[in-house]
Amino acid sequence: MRKRIEAGLAGLRPACAEVLAPLPVAERVEILDAIGRRLQEALAGDARCPLARPLQALLAREAVAEGTRAGIEAFAASLRRDAIWALLQEELGDPRVLDEFRPRASGGWHRATAPEVTACFFAGNTPLLAWPPLAAGLLAGSAVFGKLSRADTAWPRLFRDATAAVHPDLGRCIALEVWPGGSPEFDAALCDGADAVVAFGSDATIAALRARTPPGTPFHGYGHRLSIALILQGADEPEAAAGLARDVLLYDQQGCLSASLLFVEGDVDEATRFGEHLAQALDEQAGRWQLGPRDAEGCARVRVVRETALFAPDARVWGDPGCRWSVLLAPGMRPEPHGGECVVPIYPFTEMADLDRLLRPLRAALQGAAVAGPSSRMPAAAEILARAGVSRICAPGALQVPSFAWHHNGSSIVRHLLHWTDLETA
């Protein structure tokens, strides 16, 4: 495998120099637009699109094809021309800095250059995780070597196939390999041979890969994160519960945008009422998606969590016999996610200052927030969530379908990959 890694890296450098680097940013935008269009055609089942059959086959293998389909729709739409130009202008001001030195507002000139080869270590907990970094690398002008998780090799390869279908030579600028996670020799070979490293995984995985990345090589790590839901007074509770059920059940609560904690504005009785709405919605959604019961080991873990929760004062527990989902009301307890298996603890609060206090210990771990409530309440809630470290706020039901332009971990999409050079003039 080490030889395959070294050969892959060696092949990417001439591919980048011959194919990707000569493409001006305007052409790279058009290529991404064409990829987005091809993905939309494939999703619609257009028989003329060569990606249609493999994409539909992959969807048929997904536990919840509806959720993955929505994710592809959102991603493909955000690759279209106008959306990409808007993103580049937002991040770079003048996108032509990717092609040449451009005037700076503060005086002089500047130019942005991408790493020749970016190494990406992908996790396999959600099916489309690899697509945004692959697209970002191509947009920035960097070839990408992706280390795939054995849990998900097909979806990253489909994106490479989509790239090659639009621009055959550009497919040479994406290399994908699989080896067991946590293999020091192979991981180090990729980190040593790349000009930048992007990594997704557990905090332990990120720490290990950071240690194997040579000093001076840019490292961008995306470790453990979790998302929450916030129900404000005046929300349409049945509608919010229906959307939140999708955010909890999709990908079995394994993604960083899976709703893992729920905060309800109100007293214990009001939180109980919403808990009943959510339990009903989870049961209906699990039935609609035909989710099966957990195995014996998973059920045993869930039952322990349910039984432990009942020791808290005023506690309530809702759950189905197959342990597919659980809702726990534990007033007064410190917010703490269960960590999967579609367990949702509920925490009532009566003042927005209390919400700020409850979220403070979670600041380093928060990713997204699904918020339901009157539009007049949203600005104040969004300010608290932003201070708490949340990087994406949306309506319940939309949490798991971000666009390419989402600021993952609060980071930029393209800009953080770039090296900037200033040219000062007399």
PyMOL commands that set and color helices and strands:
alter all, ss='L'
color gray80, all
select helices_A, chain A and resi 2-20+25-43+52-61+65-77+81-92+95-98+131-140+154-166+168-173+184-193+203-212+237-253+268-288+296-309+352-365+375-387+408-410+415-417
alter helices_A, ss='H'
color red, helices_A
select strands_A, chain A and resi 102-103+109-113+117-121+143-148+174-178+196-200+219-222+226-231+259-265+316-319+326-329+343-349+366-372+392-394+419-423
alter strands_A, ss='S'
color yellow, strands_A
deselect
rebuild
show_as cartoon
